[in-house]
Amino acid sequence: MCDKIYSQQELTDAFRAAIEDRARWFYLLLKYAKEENADVDKIAEKAIKEFGNMKGIAIGEAKTALDFANAILSGHPREAFAMEPVKLDENESVIKFRYCALVEAWKKLGCSPEEVAKLCELASFGDYGMIECFPHLDLEFKQLLSKGQDCCEMVITKKK
């Protein structure tokens, strides 16, 4: 057993590296599916939304926007995505993501800005899949790093 203690930065770097790996295989999977004339968008939407559903189920109970935001803000992803809670309220919560290892990996692969935006759109089905588990909540992104904006601004609202 390893008794090494890791710093928060080491954990964040390792988590980001794992996310970048996921971004690279996602890109390659879609690239070759497209070469085989598969409906890449449809496949990605279905698969990633189902993955998001799994993550939403793992959250457990989230009755309010605050509950969902607190679940998103827990654990290593908070540091990996440099999440900044801007507003935490039962009816509306806003989280800004200041870094995205997915976007950075796609840029390193040489993807065009349009390709990065499209890959992000497909990857975001995971977020929408999570929120589907909570039919009384809505999710919207007001800004996206993949479109060259300052952050990904996630807005969670409780339906009226």
PyMOL commands that set and color helices and strands:
alter all, ss='L'
color gray80, all
select helices_A, chain A and resi 8-35+40-59+65-72+77-80+101-108+113-123+125-132+145-147
alter helices_A, ss='H'
color red, helices_A
select strands_A, chain A and resi 83-88+92-97+137-143+152-158
alter strands_A, ss='S'
color yellow, strands_A
deselect
rebuild
show_as cartoon
